[in-house]
Amino acid sequence: MTSTDDDLRARRDKLVREHMDSENAFDFDTTLRTFDHPRYEIIATGQVIEGAADVLTYYEQTRAAFPDWHSEVVALHHADEAVIVEFTLRGTHQGSMFGETPSNRSFTAQMAAFFLFEGDRLVCERTYQDMATILNQLGLSGADIA
């Protein structure tokens, strides 16, 4: 790896950590600034959330439903055009996201997020998670959120 590659890797690593730390702090202005153009792809649900206003709404909805939402980095892996983050996500279901009744139960889920880059610009966060495990821990089924 060259010095230039090391520098790019370090900048990406710092940006991803700032992104995740600001999400945990519910400092969404900072989180949004980590993107060149905010975009999420939630693979488990098929959602694509694009643009600052829609991403901010996503943050507000998820944190209203799970006010103690917190992710803990397990590992970061660097690829040519991405930083892949393995993390543990935790939260307690105290509000509704899809019209469901809050269960007041907690979940803990292992997840992966691909932070996609163009050079040193973050252009997308693509997350992968097992929704069945999360719903089961919350005492919900897919029908509860349909």
C-alpha positions as CSV (number, residue, x, y, z in Angstrom):
1,M,0.0,0.0,0.0
2,T,1.4,3.4,-0.9
3,S,1.4,6.5,1.2
4,T,-1.4,7.9,-0.9
5,D,-3.5,4.8,-0.3
6,D,-2.8,5.0,3.4
7,D,-3.8,8.6,3.5
8,L,-7.1,7.9,1.7
9,R,-7.8,4.9,3.9
10,A,-7.2,7.1,7.0
11,R,-9.5,9.9,5.7
12,R,-12.3,7.3,5.0
13,D,-11.8,5.6,8.3
14,K,-12.1,9.0,10.2
15,L,-15.2,10.0,8.2
16,V,-17.0,6.7,8.9
17,R,-16.2,6.9,12.6
18,E,-17.4,10.5,12.7
19,H,-20.6,9.3,10.9
20,M,-21.3,6.5,13.3
21,D,-20.4,8.6,16.4
22,S,-22.6,11.4,15.4
23,E,-25.5,9.0,14.7
24,N,-25.1,7.6,18.3
25,A,-25.1,11.2,19.6
26,F,-28.2,12.0,17.5
27,D,-26.2,14.8,16.0
28,F,-27.7,14.4,12.6
29,D,-26.4,17.7,11.2
30,T,-22.9,16.3,11.6
31,T,-24.0,12.9,10.2
32,L,-25.5,14.5,7.1
33,R,-22.3,16.5,6.5
34,T,-20.3,13.3,6.3
35,F,-22.1,12.5,3.0
36,D,-21.3,14.1,-0.4
37,H,-25.0,13.4,-1.1
38,P,-27.0,11.6,1.6
39,R,-28.2,8.1,0.5
40,Y,-29.1,5.0,2.4
41,E,-30.0,1.6,0.9
42,I,-31.6,-0.7,3.5
43,I,-31.3,-4.1,1.9
44,A,-33.6,-6.0,4.3
45,T,-36.6,-3.7,3.6
46,G,-35.8,-2.6,0.1
47,Q,-35.8,1.0,1.1
48,V,-33.7,3.6,-0.7
49,I,-33.6,6.9,1.1
50,E,-32.1,9.7,-0.9
51,G,-31.4,13.4,-0.2
52,A,-30.9,15.3,3.1
53,A,-34.5,15.9,3.9
54,D,-35.5,12.2,3.5
55,V,-32.5,10.9,5.3
56,L,-33.2,13.3,8.2
57,T,-36.8,12.0,8.3
58,Y,-35.4,8.5,8.4
59,Y,-33.1,9.4,11.4
60,E,-36.0,11.1,13.2
61,Q,-38.4,8.2,12.6
62,T,-36.0,5.5,13.7
63,R,-34.9,7.3,16.8
64,A,-38.5,8.2,17.8
65,A,-39.3,4.4,17.6
66,F,-36.0,3.5,19.3
67,P,-34.9,6.4,21.5
68,D,-31.9,4.5,22.9
69,W,-30.7,3.5,19.4
70,H,-26.9,2.8,19.6
71,S,-24.4,1.1,17.4
72,E,-21.1,-0.3,18.5
73,V,-18.3,-0.9,15.9
74,V,-17.0,-4.5,15.9
75,A,-14.6,-4.1,13.0
76,L,-13.8,-2.0,10.0
77,H,-12.6,-3.4,6.7
78,H,-11.3,-1.4,3.8
79,A,-12.0,-2.2,0.1
80,D,-11.1,-0.3,-3.0
81,E,-14.3,1.8,-3.0
82,A,-15.8,1.1,0.4
83,V,-15.4,0.8,4.1
84,I,-17.3,-2.2,5.4
85,V,-18.3,-1.9,9.1
86,E,-19.4,-4.8,11.2
87,F,-21.4,-3.5,14.2
88,T,-23.9,-4.4,16.9
89,L,-27.1,-2.3,16.9
90,R,-29.2,-2.1,20.0
91,G,-32.5,-0.4,20.8
92,T,-35.8,-0.5,22.7
93,H,-39.0,-0.3,20.7
94,Q,-40.8,2.6,22.3
95,G,-42.5,4.2,19.3
96,S,-44.0,3.2,16.0
97,M,-42.3,3.2,12.6
98,F,-45.0,1.4,10.6
99,G,-48.2,1.9,12.6
100,E,-47.4,-1.0,14.9
101,T,-47.9,-0.9,18.7
102,P,-44.6,-0.4,20.5
103,S,-43.5,-3.6,22.2
104,N,-41.2,-1.9,24.8
105,R,-38.8,-4.8,24.1
106,S,-35.2,-4.5,23.2
107,F,-33.2,-5.9,20.4
108,T,-29.5,-6.6,19.7
109,A,-28.5,-7.4,16.2
110,Q,-25.2,-8.0,14.4
111,M,-25.2,-5.9,11.2
112,A,-23.0,-4.8,8.3
113,A,-22.9,-1.5,6.6
114,F,-21.1,-0.7,3.4
115,F,-20.0,2.9,3.3
116,L,-19.5,3.5,-0.4
117,F,-17.0,6.1,-1.6
118,E,-16.1,8.0,-4.7
119,G,-12.5,8.9,-3.9
120,D,-12.8,10.3,-0.4
121,R,-16.5,11.4,-0.8
122,L,-19.1,9.2,1.0
123,V,-21.9,8.6,-1.5
124,C,-24.0,5.9,0.2
125,E,-24.5,3.8,3.3
126,R,-25.9,0.3,2.4
127,T,-26.9,-1.8,5.4
128,Y,-27.5,-5.5,5.7
129,Q,-29.4,-6.9,8.7
130,D,-31.5,-9.9,9.6
131,M,-35.0,-8.4,10.1
132,A,-36.5,-11.7,11.2
133,T,-34.1,-11.8,14.2
134,I,-34.9,-8.2,15.1
135,L,-38.7,-8.6,14.8
136,N,-38.5,-11.8,16.8
137,Q,-36.7,-10.1,19.7
138,L,-39.3,-7.3,19.6
139,G,-42.2,-9.8,19.7
140,L,-43.4,-8.6,16.3
141,S,-43.9,-10.4,13.0
142,G,-43.7,-9.2,9.4
143,A,-47.5,-8.9,9.5
144,D,-47.2,-6.3,12.3
145,I,-45.3,-3.9,10.0
146,A,-47.0,-4.6,6.7
